[in-house]
Amino acid sequence: MPARLCLQGILFVLHNDIAWQLLPLELGFGSGQTCWRRLDRWQKAGVFDQLHQLLLAELNAAGKLDWSRACLDGSHVRAKKGVPTPARRRSTGARPAASTT
């Protein structure tokens, strides 16, 4: 199955929110199983991450991105958990007497 048709099948399933096995063969995109396997292979190869980066670069170069609406979440940037604890400092004061009881 040509890559372009598989991509169209993948987009059709995702856009219409249908199960892979419900992809109509009459559309010519191949079976849902074929499209799903191709999606899995491309995802593991990093194709969509590369495509995303390329698209962002192209849109940014054309001035088509509104960065004032950008946001980050924990899936892309490590979130800090709480306030950092200060480093322990060695005490310069006298120590309390040991308990004698």
C-alpha positions in Angstrom: 0.0 0.0 0.0 1.5 3.4 -1.0 2.5 5.6 2.0 0.3 8.5 0.8 -2.9 6.3 0.9 -2.0 4.9 4.3 -1.5 8.4 5.6 -4.9 9.4 4.2 -6.4 6.3 5.9 -4.8 7.2 9.2 -6.1 10.8 9.0 -9.5 9.5 8.1 -9.7 7.2 11.1 -8.4 9.9 13.5 -10.5 12.7 12.1 -13.7 10.7 12.2 -12.9 9.0 15.5 -13.7 5.5 14.3 -12.2 2.2 15.2 -9.4 1.0 12.9 -11.4 -2.1 11.8 -14.2 0.2 10.6 -12.1 2.0 8.0 -14.1 1.3 4.7 -12.1 -0.6 2.1 -14.1 1.2 -0.6 -12.1 4.4 0.1 -9.0 2.8 -1.2 -6.8 3.5 1.8 -6.2 -0.2 2.6 -7.5 -2.0 5.6 -7.6 -0.4 9.1 -5.0 -3.0 10.2 -2.6 -2.0 7.5 -3.0 1.7 8.3 -2.6 1.0 12.0 0.6 -1.0 11.5 2.0 1.8 9.3 1.1 4.4 11.9 2.9 2.3 14.6 6.0 1.9 12.4 6.2 5.6 11.6 5.6 6.6 15.2 8.4 4.3 16.4 10.7 5.7 13.7 10.1 9.3 14.9 8.4 10.4 11.6 5.7 12.4 13.3 8.1 14.1 15.7 10.3 15.2 12.7 7.2 16.3 10.8 6.1 18.4 13.7 9.5 20.1 14.0 9.6 20.8 10.3 6.1 22.2 10.3 6.8 24.5 13.3 10.0 25.7 11.6 8.3 26.4 8.3 5.4 28.2 10.0 7.7 30.2 12.2 9.8 31.3 9.2 6.6 32.5 7.5 5.5 34.4 10.6 2.4 32.2 10.9 2.8 31.2 14.5 1.4 33.2 17.5 3.9 32.4 20.2 1.9 34.4 22.7 -0.6 31.5 22.8 2.0 28.8 23.4 2.1 26.8 26.6 4.1 24.0 28.1 3.0 21.0 30.0 4.6 18.1 31.8 4.6 15.8 28.8 7.2 18.0 27.1 9.0 19.8 29.9 9.9 18.2 33.2 7.8 19.8 35.9 9.6 20.7 39.1 8.0 19.1 42.2 7.5 21.7 45.0 10.0 24.2 46.3 13.6 23.1 46.3 14.9 22.3 49.8 17.8 24.3 51.0 21.1 22.5 51.4 21.8 21.3 54.9 24.3 23.5 56.7 26.6 22.4 59.5 25.6 23.9 62.8 28.1 26.2 64.5 26.1 26.3 67.8 26.7 24.1 70.8 25.2 20.7 70.8 22.6 19.8 73.3 23.8 17.5 76.1 23.3 13.8 75.7 20.3 12.4 77.6 21.4 10.7 80.8 18.1 9.0 81.6 
